[in-house]
Amino acid sequence: MKSVLAFARALPLLALVLSVPAHALDNATLDSWTSLFKGVYYTTGYATGVTSPTSSSPRSHAINAMRINLSDPDIRFFSTPGNGSVIGDTNAQTTSSFLETYDLQVAINANFFSPCCAASPDPKDVLGLAISNGNVVSPSDYNAIPPGGNPYSLGITAGNEALIQYFAPGADVSSLYTAVSGGPILLSNGQIMVAEAPQNAFFDTNPRTAVGLSSDARYLYLLTIDGRQPGYSDGATLYETAEWLMLIGASHGLNLDGGGSTTMARADENGGAVVLNRLSGGVERYNASNFGLYAAPLPAVPEPSAWALMMFGLLVLLAASRRRV
């Protein structure tokens, strides 16, 4: 069984301006990581003048990314559950509706699926391994990833141990509590695993959703790259997606369903969904598979007490009187 164990490396919570020696992202900027929830950090990034070996026309990228601390005891993962029906594996749902239905804090789209792309909650077949709450929603299968190929999976145990691995049909997945799948593998041990020159339209410029794991078993990364919006964000090749995963801190990475499916959402203070990226089709797609997490709110900053304010005022007056002496 081929496997890529995924471990994470922390990034400092500082604003970064990144000049990348690799071919694709020569002018990339990454904003500072900000805390959204306990153990969950968010950033945005942008790149201009992006070119590839098959296209010299400059393009732009706009990204959204999450960094999740897998050691935080309040973090718990969840993916679209099975529909229990004879037809299909799940009932399609927008990422926003998925987040709100299950009271999640963050969500992205996940597996490829069939048939695509009706704007309604129809039953769908999920392509590749999918596990929700320890239950297999879709088994691992061959040739599930366009344009044909074996799916790899992001698997997470109940204790939030995460890995990226190919699970052959019939493989033992009893240790996994949550799993979503995609392909191809983008990063392994910090090395880009896809060719810089796109092989076909699937590898070429598109909106992208990807996940990454970093080198010290600590962080999971979620990434979206907007596309098909000239003047704002044209989309990324798979090679460029791998580079962005490296920039945000990942050493291992996996491509998920993209294109019109690409969505990242977070919960607002009332539990409603806020879509963070700009959707390529203008509206959310009904996806067969979504992936999200539960997280605790940030600790409240206590307001200063009346006693503390009074003492502060006395100290100010004392300092002022000493200056007058």
N, C-alpha and C positions, 0 to 999 in steps of 0.2 A: 504494500500500500504506500503510495506516495504521500508525503505529508510535509507541510510547512508550519512549524510551530511559530506562533505569533507572540512576540513580546514587545513592550512599549518603552519609549524613552520620553522623559519629561522635557517640555520646553519652558523657559522662563516666561513669566507673565509680563513681558516687555514688548513694546512696539518694535517690529522688525522691518527693515527694508532689505530685501534679499536680491542680490545680483547673482544669477545662476550661471555657472560656466557651461552647463549643458546647452545643447543646440536650441531647444524649444523656448525656454523661458528666460530670455536675457533681461527682461524688464518686468520682474514680478515683485509685487509688494504684498506683505502680509501684515494685517493690523494686529494690535495687541489682543491677547486672549482676555475675555471678560467672563466673570462668573454669572451663569444663568440660574443654576440650581446647585445644591450641594453635590460636589464631585463632577459637575458638568460645566465645561467652558466653551465659549463660542468665539469665532473670528470670521472675518471676511478677507478676501484678497482680490487682487486685480493684476492682469498682465496685458501689455500692449506689444505690438510688433511681433507677434508670434508667427513663426513660419515652420514649415516641415519640408523634408526632402522632396516631396511631391507637389508642393505648392509654395511659391515665393510671395504670394499675396499676404500682406500682414493681417493678422487677426487679433482679436481681444478675448480675454477670459475674465469672467467674474465668478468667484467661488464663495461658497459658504461651507464652514467646517465646524464640527463639534469634537471636543476631546473629553472622553469619559474616563474617570478614575475607577478602574475595575476593583480596586481595594476598598472603595467606599462601601460601608455596610448597608447603606440605604438604596444603592443602585440595584435595580432588578430589570431584566429584559423580557420582552414579549414580542411575538410575531403573530400574524393573522392566523386564527384558529380555523380548523376544518368546518365545513358547513353541514356535515353529517348527512348530506343528500346522496342519492345515487349518481347524479350528474355533477361532474366537476369536483374539485377539491375544496374550493372556497367560493364565497360570494364576493365579487369585486367591490372595492371600496376606495374612495379617495384617501390619500394620506391624512388629510385634515380630519375627515370623518373617523378614520381609524384612531387617531389621537384622542378625539373627543369621546368616542364610544367607550374606550377602555381607560379613560382618565390618565393618559400618559403625559409625560413632560416633553419628550422629543420623539420625532418619528421621521423616517425616510421610506421611500419605496424600496422594494427588495427584488425577489426573483423575477426572471422572465416568465411569461405565461402565454396561454393560448385559449381561445382566440383573443386577439387584440382588436379593437380598441373601442368598443361600444361605450357610449357615455351613459351607462346604466349599470346597476349592481347585479349583473348577470352571473351565473355560475361559471367558473373558469378552472382550467387545468393549470396547476403550478408546475413549472419546469425545474427539475432538480430537487434536492432534499430540502424539506421544510419541516421544522419541528416547533410546536407551540405548547408551552407548559408541560413538556416531556412527552407529548403525543405527536406521533408522526402524521403530518398533514399530507405530505407528498414524499414518496420514497426516492432515493437516488436513482437516476436513470442515465443512460448513455445518450450522446448526441442531443443534449437538451439546450445547448447554448448556441445561438446563432453566431457564425454561419455554419455550425456543426462542431460539436466537441463535447468533452466530458465536463460537467459542472463541478466546480470546487465549492466548498461550503465554509461559511463562518459558523463555527459551532461554539456554544457557550454552555458550561455546566451550571448547575444550580448554585454553585459557589463562585460563579463569575470567572472561572478559568476559561480562557478563550484560545482558539486555534483556528487556522485556516488549513483545510485538508481536503483531499479527494476521497470521498467515500464511495467505494464500488457498490453496485447493487447487491443487497443482502448483507452489507457490512453491519457490524454491531454498533448501533448508535444509542445504546441504552444509557450511556453516561451523559448524554446531551439533554439539556432542558430547553434550549432554544437553538434553532438553526435556520439560516437562510442561505441561498446559493446563487452563484453567478459564474462569470468567467469572461475572459481568461484571467489567470494569475497575473498581476501587474508587477509585484515586488516580491523578492525572496532574499532575506538576509541583506537588505539594502541594495540589491542589484535589480535593475529593471529587466523584466522577463519578456517584454514584447519588443518587436522591431520598431526602430524610429520611423522608417518609411511605412506608411499604412499599406497593408496587403490588399484591402478592399474597402468598401464603403462602411462596413461594420467597424473596422479599425480606424477609419478616418474621422473627420470632424463631426462631433455630435454632442448634444447635452449628455452629461455623465453623472452617474451615482456610483460611489465606491466606498469601500470600508478598508481600514488599515489597522494593523496591530504593531506595536513598537517593541523595542529590543529588551526591555527590562520587565516584561510581564505586568505592566502597570496600566497602560492606556489603550483604549479603543478609539479609533478616529472614524468619523462619518464625514463624507465629502460629497458636495454637489458642484457641478460646473454648468453654468447656464449656456445655452446655445441657440442657434438659428435666429439670432437677434442682432443683425449687423449694426455697428455703431455702439453696441453695448457689450455683447458677448456672443461670439460666433460658434462656440463649442470647442471641444478638445479631442485630439486623437487619443488612443489608448496609451501611447508613449507619454504624451503630455500629462495625462491623468496620473500616471505613475510618478512623474516628476512632482506634481502637486502633492501627492501623498507623502513623498519624501520631505517636501518643504514644511509640511505641517507636523512632521515628526514620526512618520511610520517607517518601519523596516520591512514589513510584509503587507501586501495589499491585494485586493480582489475587486474586479469590476462587477457591478450589479446591473440590472436593467436600467437603461437610460432613455434618451430621446424624449418623447412626450411624457414618459412616466416619471422623469426626474423631478423629485419634490423633497424639500426639507421643511418641516414644520416644528414649531414649539408651542407650548401652552402659555397663555397670558395669565394674568393674576386671577381671572375668573374661570380658568380651565378651558377657555376657548382656544381654537387653533389659530396661529399666526403663520402663514407661509413665508419663509425667509428668502427663498430664491424667486427669480422671475421665470415663470413657466413658459416653455417654448411655444405651447399652443394657446396661451392666454387663459386657459382654465385647466383645472386638475383632471388628470386621467383616472378612471376607475381601474385600480390595480388589483391583481389577484393576491399579491403578497406585499405586506408592509412590515416594517421592523421598528420597534421603539423601545422606550425605557421609562421606568418609574424612578423618580429622584425626589429627595426631600427638598423643601424650600431652603433658601439661604438663611442662616441664623439672623434673627432680628437684631439690629443695632439698638441697644438700650438708650432711651432718652435720658439726658442728665437729670438727676433728681433736684428738687428745690434746694436741698442741703448742699449739694455739690455746686450749684449755681451761686448760692450765697457765699460759699467759701472762695470760689473763684473771684467773685466781686470784691471780697475783703482783701485777697492777695493783690488785685489790681490797685485798689486804693492804697494799700501799704507800699507797693512799689512806687506809686506816684508821689506819696508823701516823702519817701526817702530821697527822691530826685530833687524835691524842693528844699531839703535841708542843706 
